[in-house]
């Protein structure tokens, strides 16, 4: 019996609900992808306009968080970002959201998509914000079957966007991670990206210790040596 050839990943798409979601959960891993020559695109489903901790006027928050996410992406080496502009805190799995994510998939043509888990984690409830769950579900549906089905969202085909088959789905923040990435060498860049989100973490001087603690516990769960840091995912291969 022949063994399947390993997946070659040239392009990866990261789809999340809010600015800073990427940097809390996966920036160390993405920095390694960039180092390996993978072209990474970010897709933010909302602008995070319901976030913040101070008296920044609400009408300024969306633009501010776009600027922060752009700076955070640059700290990792990512320059391609798509903002879909759906309402923060009121995100649902609608045909419109599915179509918008499918559009980005067909435009970017990634072999790998990383998104938030559609499954709630009772052990870490903040990772399962309703917007995260909706983004994970909508993205999973966009990966299979919408983006690969030429007859789904016919307006995309009318715009010249041919069907595209994603080969691998990575999920973050879910209850059953089974794939661990040692991010010790890229942790400083992860934190540099996270610190760009001043509107979210500027009031939390302890945040570096908190995130390092998460990475330490994840590395221990992965069986890595003492002193290492890790991020965790569920990896779902997708057959043709």
Secondary structure, 3 states (H helix, E strand, C coil): CCCCCCCCCCEEEEEECCCCHHHHHCHHHHHHHHHCCCEEEEEEEECCCCCCCCCCCHHHHHHHHHHHHHHHHHHHCCCEEEEEEECCCCCCCCHHHHHHHHHHHHHHCCCEEEEECCCCCHHHHHHHCHHHHHHHHHHHHHHHHHCCCCCCCHHHHHCCCCCCCCCEEEEECCCCCCEEEECHHHHHHHHHHHHCCHHHHCCCCCHHHHHHHHHHHHHHHHCCCCCCCEEEEEEEECCC
